[in-house]
Amino acid sequence: MNEEKPVQTNTLGEEKKESCVIPQTPSDSKQAFCVALPVSGGRPLKLLGENPHDFIPFLKDSSVAWLNFPVKDIKKDAEIIAMSLGFSSSLVPTLLSSYLSAYEDRDTEMGLMLPAVNVKKFDVLISPLLMLIRKDLIVTIHEDNVTRLIRLSRYADAFMRKIKPNLMLEDKLTIILTRLIDENINRNFDHLRQIEAQGDELSKILTDPLMPRGMIAPEIHNMKHALISYMDTLWATLDVVNSLRHGDAELMTDSPKLLARMGILSDDVNRHIALSEHMSDVLASGLEVLQSIYNNQLQILNNRMALVMTWLTILGTAVLVPNTIATVFGNSAFNMGPEDRGWYLILIILSTVIATWSSYWFFKKKGLMPTVE
């Protein structure tokens, strides 16, 4: 089927008259993508555009559609796009005011916010992914650094083609929404492998005895913080999926078969959480082993230093005693002459030997003599 491109001139003019209170959409946004099932049936149709108004004639001839918009600043541009497509002005600000995830059901329209994760080393970058839903349309809005749905758009006509034309509109919306959420969950999970790879690299660095200790503690903290941040996104995603799986929203299906897909998504997230916790335990145990090795190395070093200090004390005592004797007998009060050289030398030698042996015996008996393995 040849794709009929809508004429933009008359439609844009009519739309501006109808929505004169809506701010103009930013012209620097990247190219948006739309795939839709036509009302008349047949193969899904695709359309690319720069502005929400480019898609309005296309959407009027569609039974159900998915429209994806990448933007530079989601806080500024998302509200404008949503209003241009007929969503209420307060929907996007309400979603963005939440932390990591949000679920907003307003009967005739819905809004979801899911976290999209991107990991660079131990930096976990979390971007909001908005999903706006009405009776015949799902709009996804995200920032430029989130590319997962752009890649999915290459195969959008394939999964849209599998949607049966005789299904209820709520069933079609649920099928598309489930596919989008599943794509986001899987792409988030891919980044757990990057955290695992960085953790393995950190373990390799820690085995280097020449590694500066001042660099180790920050890296361990960064790894633990990355895991905690990543698990926060999993819990946030699970909250939204659990809100959808019961089918309470008017725009969502009541079909147990389709709702079971939401249950599968919830199970997937729970498995991801379990794997993340297991990886955290494995990395933590590995770090504890490495820490024990370092503690043993430090203990050996401390024992060597203590042994050196003990022998220095013994030698110091050995030198101090004969030095004291020499100082005392060197006083003029004793009036010692050359004829006293023999016994004086014997006294110095004996006092040195006795002082050294006495100090060594004392440290050994009191258990103060360190042992180095």
Protein Blocks (a to p, Z undefined) as FASTA:
>chain_A
ZZddddfklmmmmmmmmmmmbccddfkbccdddddddfkgpjddddddfbfklmmmmmmm
pfbdcdddddfblmlmmmmmmmmnopafklmmmmmmpghiacddehjaccddddddddeh
jaccdddddddddfkbccddddfklmklmmmmmmmmmmmmmpcfkbcfklmmmmmmmmmm
mmmmmmmmmmmmmmmmmmmmmmmmmmpmklcfklmmmmmmmmmmmmmmmmmmmmmmmmmm
mmmmnomafkbcfbfklmmmmmmmmmmmmmmmmmmmmmmmmmmmmmmmmmmmmmmmmmmm
mmmmmmmmmmmmmmmmmmmmmmmmmmmmmpmklopafklmmmmmmmmmmmmmmmmmmmmm
mmmmnopaccdZZ
